[in-house]
């Protein structure tokens, strides 16, 4: 019953053309739920799988950010080692600190690690690097992952407000009838 009452208040995933466009539309609404780069437990020592919307992308790219700035990238089992660090609110990673890319944190939780390339987005083929925790990546394509991501935080406060209003209405009706 509560689902039927709350349905008109549900926000749908916006129509978008690709992964970057989807993130541009949903991140502003859910960014407040993101963790901070200083909370390293959310991204360290986890197996992150990179997801993309490119039809020609069939590799499995595993990213591991370890303590001490060690970074390991495995593309279909072929390993490259590198470095990562965060400095001045930016996240830097790559084969070495001199051959790396600079990103801003777009979103971080226990299942998603999303970075936005620092600079002018018009100059990038892909603005976002989207990492999904390995156990979820085996179950989802990029569009399913975005739906799941949006569903996690959609109406997080709205549903509670509807439930509270409904509860108050029931209490008020009970008081009036007694």
LUMFI-728418 format. One line per field, with one value per atom (N, C-alpha, C): residue number from 1; atom name; x, y, z. Coordinates in steps of 0.05 Angstrom, whole numbers, plus 32768, in hexadecimal, padded with zeros to 4 digits. Example, Ala and Ser with C-alpha at 12.3 -4.5 7.8 and 13.67 -1.06 7.14 Angstrom:
<pts>
n 1 1 1 2 2 2
atom N CA C N CA C
c1 8108 80F6 8108 8101 8111 8102
c2 7F8E 7FA6 7FBE 7FD3 7FEB 8001
c3 809C 809C 809C 808E 808F 809D
</pts>
This chain:
<pts>
n 1 1 1 2 2 2 3 3 3 4 4 4 5 5 5 6 6 6 7 7 7 8 8 8 9 9 9 10 10 10 11 11 11 12 12 12 13 13 13 14 14 14 15 15 15 16 16 16 17 17 17 18 18 18 19 19 19 20 20 20 21 21 21 22 22 22 23 23 23 24 24 24 25 25 25 26 26 26 27 27 27 28 28 28 29 29 29 30 30 30 31 31 31 32 32 32 33 33 33 34 34 34 35 35 35 36 36 36 37 37 37 38 38 38 39 39 39 40 40 40 41 41 41 42 42 42 43 43 43 44 44 44 45 45 45 46 46 46 47 47 47 48 48 48 49 49 49 50 50 50 51 51 51 52 52 52 53 53 53 54 54 54 55 55 55 56 56 56 57 57 57 58 58 58 59 59 59 60 60 60 61 61 61 62 62 62 63 63 63 64 64 64 65 65 65 66 66 66 67 67 67 68 68 68 69 69 69 70 70 70 71 71 71 72 72 72 73 73 73 74 74 74 75 75 75 76 76 76 77 77 77 78 78 78 79 79 79 80 80 80 81 81 81 82 82 82 83 83 83 84 84 84 85 85 85 86 86 86 87 87 87 88 88 88 89 89 89 90 90 90 91 91 91 92 92 92 93 93 93 94 94 94 95 95 95 96 96 96 97 97 97 98 98 98 99 99 99 100 100 100 101 101 101 102 102 102 103 103 103 104 104 104 105 105 105 106 106 106 107 107 107 108 108 108 109 109 109 110 110 110 111 111 111 112 112 112 113 113 113 114 114 114 115 115 115 116 116 116 117 117 117 118 118 118 119 119 119 120 120 120 121 121 121 122 122 122 123 123 123 124 124 124 125 125 125 126 126 126 127 127 127 128 128 128 129 129 129 130 130 130 131 131 131 132 132 132 133 133 133 134 134 134 135 135 135 136 136 136 137 137 137 138 138 138 139 139 139 140 140 140 141 141 141 142 142 142 143 143 143 144 144 144 145 145 145 146 146 146 147 147 147 148 148 148 149 149 149 150 150 150 151 151 151 152 152 152 153 153 153 154 154 154 155 155 155 156 156 156 157 157 157 158 158 158 159 159 159 160 160 160 161 161 161 162 162 162 163 163 163 164 164 164 165 165 165 166 166 166 167 167 167 168 168 168 169 169 169 170 170 170 171 171 171 172 172 172 173 173 173 174 174 174 175 175 175 176 176 176 177 177 177 178 178 178
atom N CA C N CA C N CA C N CA C N CA C N CA C N CA C N CA C N CA C N CA C N CA C N CA C N CA C N CA C N CA C N CA C N CA C N CA C N CA C N CA C N CA C N CA C N CA C N CA C N CA C N CA C N CA C N CA C N CA C N CA C N CA C N CA C N CA C N CA C N CA C N CA C N CA C N CA C N CA C N CA C N CA C N CA C N CA C N CA C N CA C N CA C N CA C N CA C N CA C N CA C N CA C N CA C N CA C N CA C N CA C N CA C N CA C N CA C N CA C N CA C N CA C N CA C N CA C N CA C N CA C N CA C N CA C N CA C N CA C N CA C N CA C N CA C N CA C N CA C N CA C N CA C N CA C N CA C N CA C N CA C N CA C N CA C N CA C N CA C N CA C N CA C N CA C N CA C N CA C N CA C N CA C N CA C N CA C N CA C N CA C N CA C N CA C N CA C N CA C N CA C N CA C N CA C N CA C N CA C N CA C N CA C N CA C N CA C N CA C N CA C N CA C N CA C N CA C N CA C N CA C N CA C N CA C N CA C N CA C N CA C N CA C N CA C N CA C N CA C N CA C N CA C N CA C N CA C N CA C N CA C N CA C N CA C N CA C N CA C N CA C N CA C N CA C N CA C N CA C N CA C N CA C N CA C N CA C N CA C N CA C N CA C N CA C N CA C N CA C N CA C N CA C N CA C N CA C N CA C N CA C N CA C N CA C N CA C N CA C N CA C N CA C N CA C N CA C N CA C N CA C N CA C N CA C N CA C N CA C N CA C N CA C N CA C N CA C N CA C N CA C N CA C N CA C N CA C
c1 8010 8000 8011 8026 8038 8046 804C 8059 8046 802C 8018 8015 8016 8014 802D 8044 805D 8063 8057 805D 805D 8048 8048 8060 806D 8083 809E 809E 80B6 80C2 80DC 80EA 80F5 80F0 80F9 8115 8124 813E 813B 8149 8145 814F 8142 814B 8166 8179 8193 81A0 81B4 81C3 81DF 81E0 81FA 8200 8216 821E 8224 8234 823B 8222 8211 81F8 81E6 81E5 81D5 81E0 81FA 8207 8204 8206 8202 81E6 81D2 81B7 81B1 81BD 81B5 81C8 81E1 81F4 81EC 81E2 81DB 81C5 81B4 819E 81A7 81BC 81C4 81E0 81EE 8209 820B 81F6 81F7 81FA 81F5 81F8 8215 8226 8241 8253 8265 827A 8290 82A5 82BB 82D4 82E6 82FF 8310 830C 831B 8312 82FA 82F0 82F9 8313 8320 8315 8309 82FE 82E9 82DD 82C9 82D4 82EE 82F9 8312 8320 8338 8333 8346 8346 832C 831F 8307 830C 82FE 8300 82EB 82F4 82E2 82E4 82CD 82CC 82C3 82D1 82CA 82B3 829F 8288 8288 8280 827E 8266 825D 8247 824F 8268 8273 826C 825F 8257 8270 8286 829F 82AF 82A5 82B3 82AB 82BD 82B7 82CB 82DE 82F3 82E8 82F4 82EF 8307 8302 8318 8314 8326 8325 8339 832F 8340 8341 8359 835C 836E 8364 8372 837A 8394 839D 83A9 83AE 83BB 83D6 83E0 83FB 83FC 83E6 83E6 83EA 83E9 83ED 83D3 83D5 83BF 83C4 83B1 83B4 839C 83A2 838D 8391 837C 837D 8369 8372 8361 8360 834A 8347 835F 8367 837C 8398 839C 83B7 83BA 83CE 83D1 83E5 83DD 83EE 83EE 8405 8406 840A 8401 8403 8401 83F8 83F6 83DC 83D2 83BB 83C1 83B3 83B4 839E 8397 8384 8393 8390 839D 838C 8389 837A 835E 8351 8336 8334 834B 834B 8355 834D 8356 8367 8380 8393 839A 8399 83A2 83AC 83BF 83CA 83E3 83F1 8409 841F 8421 8433 8427 8432 8428 842D 8440 8445 8436 842B 841C 8400 83F1 83D8 83C2 83AA 8393 8388 837D 8371 8353 8346 8329 831E 8305 82F5 82E3 82DE 82CC 82AF 82A2 8286 8273 827A 826A 8279 8274 8281 826F 826A 825D 8269 825D 8269 8266 8257 8254 825C 825D 8264 827A 828D 82A3 82A4 829B 8298 82AA 82BB 82CE 82C7 82CA 82C6 82E1 82E9 8303 8303 8319 831D 8323 8315 831A 8300 8303 82EC 82E0 82C7 82BB 82B9 82B8 82B6 82CF 82E5 82FE 8302 82EE 82F1 82DE 82E8 82D7 82C4 82CE 82BE 82C5 82B1 82B6 82B9 82A8 82A7 82B5 82C2 82CC 82BA 82AC 8298 82A2 82A6 82AE 8298 8292 827D 828A 8281 828C 8289 829D 829F 8286 827C 8265 824C 8248 8231 8237 8250 8256 8250 8251 824C 822E 821D 8200 81F4 8204 81F7 8207 81F9 8204 8204 8210 8213 81F8 81E4 81CA 81BB 81BE 81B2 81C0 81DA 81EA 81E0 81DB 81D2 81B6 81A4 818A 818C 819D 81A1 81AC 81C0 81CC 81B7 81A7 8192 817D 8176 8162 816B 8185 818F 8188 8188 8185 816C 815E 8145 8132 8126 8111 811A 8133 813C 812E 8129 811A 80FC 80F5 80D9 80C8 80D2 80C2 80BC 80D0 80CD 80B9 80BA 80A7 808A 8086 806B 8062 8073 806C 8065 8074 806E 8054 804E 8034 801D 8021 800C 8007 801D 801A 800C 8013 8005 7FE7 7FE1 7FC5 7FB6 7FC2 7FB5 7FB0 7FC4 7FC2 7FAC 7FAC 7F98 7F7C 7F79 7F5F 7F56 7F69 7F62 7F5A 7F67 7F60 7F45 7F3F 7F25 7F0E 7F13 7EFE 7EFA 7F0C 7F09 7EFC
c2 7FE8 8000 8019 8019 8030 8035 801F 8023 8031 802A 8037 8055 805B 8077 8087 807A 8088 808A 8079 8078 8093 80A4 80BE 80D0 80CA 80DA 80CF 80B8 80AB 80BB 80BE 80CB 80B6 80B8 80A4 80AB 8097 809B 80AB 80C1 80D2 80C5 80CB 80C2 80CE 80BE 80C8 80B9 80C6 80BA 80B1 8099 808F 8093 8088 8088 80A4 80B4 80CF 80E0 80DF 80EF 80E6 80CC 80C2 80CD 80CB 80D5 80F4 8102 811F 8126 8115 811B 8111 80FB 80F0 80F8 80FE 8104 811D 8132 8149 8142 8130 8129 8116 8107 80F3 80F7 810B 8111 8114 811E 8122 8108 80F1 80D7 80CC 80DB 80D1 80D3 80C0 80C2 80D4 80D8 80EA 80D9 80E4 80D6 80D1 80E1 80DC 80C2 80B9 80A0 8089 8083 8070 8054 804C 8031 802B 8040 803C 8033 803A 8032 8021 8020 8011 7FF3 7FE4 7FC6 7FBA 7FC5 7FBA 7FB5 7FA1 7F9B 7FAB 7FBF 7FD1 7FC9 7FC5 7FBF 7FD8 7FE0 7FF7 7FF0 8002 7FFE 8015 800F 8023 801D 8030 802D 8028 8025 8021 8005 8002 7FE7 7FD6 7FE2 7FD4 7FCD 7FD4 7FCF 7FB4 7FA0 7F85 7F7B 7F8B 7F83 7F84 7F75 7F77 7F86 7F9E 7FAE 7FB0 7FA4 7FA4 7FB9 7FCA 7FDF 7FD9 7FDA 7FD7 7FEE 7FFC 8012 8008 8005 7FFA 8010 8009 801C 8023 803A 8042 804C 8050 805B 8047 802D 8019 8015 8015 8011 7FFA 7FE8 7FD2 7FD2 7FD0 7FCE 7FB4 7FA4 7F8B 7F8C 7F8A 7F89 7F6D 7F60 7F43 7F33 7F38 7F28 7F32 7F46 7F52 7F6A 7F68 7F7C 7F92 7FAA 7FC2 7FCE 7FD5 7FE1 7FFF 800D 802A 8036 804F 805E 806E 8073 8084 8096 80AC 80BE 80D2 80DD 80F4 810C 8122 813B 8153 8165 817D 8177 8162 815B 814D 8146 8139 811C 810A 80EF 80EA 80E1 80DD 80C0 80B4 8098 8093 8080 8078 8068 8063 8052 805D 8078 8085 80A0 80AD 80C7 80DC 80D7 80EA 80E2 80CA 80C1 80B8 80CC 80C6 80D9 80D4 80E6 80F2 8109 8117 8116 810F 810C 811A 8122 812C 8115 8113 80FE 8107 80F5 80FA 80ED 80D4 80C6 80AE 80A8 8091 8085 806B 805D 8041 802E 8014 8003 800C 7FFD 800C 8026 8037 804A 804C 805F 806D 8087 8095 80AE 80B0 80C6 80D6 80F0 8102 810E 810B 8115 8133 813C 8159 8168 817E 818E 8193 819B 81A1 8188 8181 8168 8166 817C 817B 816F 816E 8164 8146 8139 811D 810B 80F4 80E0 80D5 80D0 80C7 80D9 80E5 80F7 80E6 80D2 80C3 80A9 80A1 8086 807A 8065 8059 803D 803A 8021 8015 7FFC 7FEE 7FD7 7FD2 7FBD 7FA3 7F92 7F7A 7F68 7F62 7F50 7F5A 7F74 7F7F 7F81 7F85 7F88 7F6F 7F58 7F3F 7F3C 7F4B 7F49 7F5E 7F73 7F8A 7F95 7F9F 7FAF 7FCC 7FDE 7FFA 8007 8003 8010 8004 7FEA 7FDE 7FE8 7FEC 7FF7 8013 8024 803F 803F 802D 802B 8023 800F 8006 801D 802B 8042 8057 805E 8073 8069 804F 8044 8044 8042 8041 805B 8071 808B 809A 8090 809E 809F 80B6 80B9 80B0 80B2 80A8 80B7 80D0 80DF 80E1 80DF 80E2 80CC 80B3 809D 80A0 80A7 80AB 80C1 80D6 80EC 80E3 80D4 80CA 80B7 80A5 8093 80A2 80B7 80C6 80D5 80E0 80EE 80DA 80C3 80AE 80A6 80A2 809A 80B0 80C9 80DF 80E0 80DB 80DB 80C4 80AD 8096 809D 80A8 80B0 80C5 80D9 80EE 80E3 80D1 80C4 80B3 80A5 8095 80A7 80BD 80D0 80DC 80E3 80EF 80DC 80C3 80AE 80A5 80AA 80A0 80B4
c3 8000 8000 8000 8011 8012 7FF7 7FE8 7FCE 7FBB 7FBC 7FAA 7FB1 7FCB 7FD4 7FCB 7FCE 7FC8 7FAA 7F9A 7F7D 7F6F 7F74 7F66 7F6D 7F84 7F8D 7F83 7F77 7F6D 7F56 7F56 7F41 7F2E 7F14 7F01 7EF8 7EEF 7EE4 7ECA 7EC8 7EB0 7E96 7E80 7E66 7E61 7E56 7E51 7E3A 7E2E 7E18 7E23 7E2D 7E36 7E53 7E5B 7E77 7E82 7E73 7E7C 7E7F 7E6C 7E6D 7E84 7E89 7EA0 7EBA 7EBD 7ED6 7ED8 7EC2 7EC4 7ECE 7EC9 7ED1 7EED 7EF6 7F10 7F27 7F21 7F37 7F47 7F3B 7F4B 7F60 7F5A 7F6D 7F83 7F7F 7F93 7F9E 7F95 7F9E 7FBC 7FC9 7FE6 7FF5 7FE9 7FF6 7FF3 7FE5 7FE0 7FF9 7FFB 800F 8005 8015 800F 8009 7FF9 7FF3 800C 8020 8039 8047 8040 804B 803A 803C 802A 802C 8042 8045 8030 8024 8010 7FF5 7FF0 7FD6 7FD7 7FEE 7FF0 7FF3 7FE7 7FEA 7FE0 7FCC 7FC0 7FA3 7F99 7F7C 7F6D 7F5F 7F50 7F32 7F26 7F09 7EFB 7EE6 7ED6 7EC4 7EC3 7EB0 7E9D 7E84 7E6F 7E5E 7E4F 7E3D 7E20 7E1B 7E00 7DF7 7DE0 7DD5 7DCF 7DC9 7DC3 7DDC 7DF3 7E0C 7E17 7E15 7E1F 7E33 7E3A 7E4D 7E69 7E7B 7E97 7EA3 7EAC 7EB8 7ED6 7EE4 7F01 7F0C 7F1E 7F2A 7F48 7F53 7F70 7F7A 7F8D 7F9A 7FB6 7FBB 7FD4 7FE5 7FFE 8010 8006 800E 8006 7FEA 7FDC 7FC1 7FAB 7FB2 7F9D 7F8D 7F73 7F61 7F4E 7F4B 7F39 7F26 7F0C 7EF8 7EE8 7EE7 7ED9 7EC2 7EA9 7E92 7E88 7E8C 7E85 7E8F 7EA8 7EB5 7EB0 7EA0 7E9B 7EAD 7EBF 7ED4 7ECC 7ED4 7ED3 7EEF 7EF9 7F13 7F10 7F24 7F23 7F3F 7F40 7F59 7F59 7F71 7F75 7F8D 7F8E 7FA5 7FA3 7FB9 7FB8 7FC4 7FB7 7FC0 7FB8 7FCB 7FC6 7FBC 7FC6 7FBD 7FA2 7F96 7F7C 7F80 7F6E 7F6F 7F56 7F5A 7F45 7F43 7F2B 7F29 7F0D 7F0B 7EF1 7EF5 7EDF 7EE0 7EF3 7EF5 7F08 7F0E 7F23 7F2A 7F14 7F03 7EED 7ED3 7ED2 7EBB 7EC5 7ECF 7EDC 7ED2 7EDB 7ED5 7EEF 7EED 7F04 7F02 7F18 7F19 7F31 7F2F 7F46 7F4E 7F68 7F71 7F69 7F5B 7F53 7F67 7F6F 7F82 7F8D 7FA7 7FB4 7FC9 7FC7 7FDD 7FDD 7FEB 7FED 7FD4 7FC0 7FA7 7F8E 7F8F 7F78 7F7E 7F6C 7F6E 7F53 7F52 7F39 7F3A 7F26 7F24 7F0A 7F0C 7EF5 7EED 7ED4 7ECB 7ECF 7EDA 7EE0 7EC6 7EC2 7EAA 7E9B 7E82 7E71 7E66 7E6E 7E64 7E46 7E38 7E1A 7E0E 7E1D 7E13 7E18 7E24 7E2B 7E1B 7E14 7E08 7E1D 7E34 7E4B 7E63 7E6F 7E86 7E9F 7EA2 7EBB 7EBA 7ECF 7ED3 7EE9 7EE1 7EF3 7EFB 7F15 7F20 7F31 7F2C 7F3B 7F4A 7F62 7F72 7F62 7F64 7F52 7F53 7F6A 7F6C 7F5D 7F5C 7F4E 7F30 7F28 7F0C 7EFC 7F09 7EFB 7EF4 7F01 7EFD 7EEB 7EE4 7ED8 7EC0 7EAC 7E97 7EA2 7E93 7E9C 7EA2 7E91 7E95 7EAD 7EB2 7ECA 7EE3 7EE1 7EF8 7EFE 7EEA 7EEF 7EFB 7EF2 7EFD 7F1B 7F21 7F3C 7F4D 7F43 7F50 7F57 7F44 7F48 7F5C 7F5A 7F6C 7F89 7F8D 7FA9 7FB8 7FAA 7FB7 7FAF 7F9C 7F93 7FAA 7FAE 7FC2 7FDE 7FE5 7FFF 8015 8012 8026 801F 8006 7FFD 8008 8007 8011 802F 803E 805B 8061 8051 8055 804F 803A 8033 8049 8053 8068 8081 8088 80A0 809E 8086 8082 8084 8078 8079 8096 80A5 80C1 80D1 80CC 80DA 80D3 80BA 80B1 80BF 80C2 80CF 80ED 80FA 8116 811A 8108 8109 8105 80F2 80EE 8106 8112 8129 8141 8144 815A 8155 813C 8135 8139 8133 8135 8151 8163 817E 8190
</pts>
